[in-house]
């Protein structure tokens, strides 16, 4: 069976392991610096396998050697921003954590494809690619699948239509400046703009942009983990099964959409080679303006990272 290592056994990492194990997609290694925690969670998960009739092997570890020969590495390790903490503090702390995770896993799995989830997402994916010196095809950030799924969920709640009929596309940076493409989104082929009144559609767009914050405010401690982890699993499955699935992911821009030397959320084809190509939409003036505003915001964080880390 294929092998996936997840770095960070908190809620997101452990839930990703759970989804993967349940689908029997790959054997799973759950790694964390906290002793006993990944071991306990993975043993509990392993003991669930006989109940659902799956032969997925799940192990927990504190030792990077156990990640050897992984096909995919999912990095969820990092800290959430705490009260009083500046964005640069968060950036520096998570850059140290993600940088170490990337370099240690690369030693043991030189052929792995990396999926990065740690925030600030686009910038952590950029850091991973720069530090590992891997081609862009093998370092992908998870963002747009989650944001698009949130938008699809909100459209389903508003219309009462099955989520299977709802196609939404959210591009750009993973933050308040993300770009929900309402013109390209549809319900069973009918554009959202024709299906929903403008005020309802605008409310859905705003709720999508603040989707993560809404959950943080409700939970009081911690942030979303069911949907973010499932988004990583969808990406991993597309790669393992060579599906050629078109989904929005953060990828290194090399001239597409007029952007260079930065990670940004755009539609890509995911297959056995990882990020196999970028798909380019034609934008109208409003979409282009939103896209450029989001790009400027992400670029700022990239520049902040360059001031803190030497590649």
C-alpha positions, 0 to 999 in steps of 0.5 A: 500500500502507498504511504502518507506521513502527516507532520503534526498530530493535532486536530487537523493532522489526526483528522486527516489520518482518520479520513485517510485510514477510513478510506483505506487510501494509504498506510498512515504515519502520524508524527508529532513532537509531543511524546505519546500523543501521536502514538495514542491517537494512532493506536485508537484509530488502528483499533477502529479498523476491524470495526469498519473492515479496513486494513489500513496500518496507522502508526504514531511516532516522534521519530522522522525515520518512521516516515521513510519512503512516504509517497506524500507528506502532509504538513499541518504542524504549527501554532495558531495565532494567539492574542497579542501575537503579531503576524510576523511572530506567527510567521517566524514561529511557523516558518521554523516548525514547517522548515524543520518538518520539510527538511527532516521528511525530505531526508527520509522520503526524497521522492515525496510530494508535499501538501502544506496546510500550516498558516499563513498557507501560501507563504508556508508552501513557498518556504517549503519549496524554497528550503527543499529546492523541490520542483513546484510540481511537488509542493502544493498548498491546500486552500482553495478546496476548503474555501470552495467547499465552504461556499458550496455548503452555504449555497446548498443551505440557501437553495436546498439543492444537493451539494453534488449539483453545486460547483463553486470556485474560490481562488486567491490567497487563503484569507479575507482577500480570497476571490470567490468566482461567482460568474464561473460557479453554478448549480447544475450548469445554471450560473449562481447569478441567475439562480440567486438574488444579488443580495443573497449571493453577496452574503454567501461570498462574504460568509465564505471569506470569513468562513474560518473566522466564523468557526474560530469565534464559535469554538472559542479555542482552536480552529476548523479541522474537519473540512481542512483535513478532508481537503488535504485528503482529496488532494492526496487521493487525486495524486495517488490515483492519478485522477487529473482532478482540477481543483484550486490549490496554492502553487508556485506561479511562473508567469500564469495570471501574470504572477511570478515567484510566489505561491497563490491559489489557482485551479490546477490539475492534480495527478501522479506528478503532483501539480501537473499544470495550472488552468487559466480562467479568463477574468472580467474587470471585477474579477481581475481587480479582486485577484490582483488585490489578493495577490498583493496581500499574499506577496506582502507576507512572502516579503515579510518571510524573506526578511526573516528567513534565509533560503 
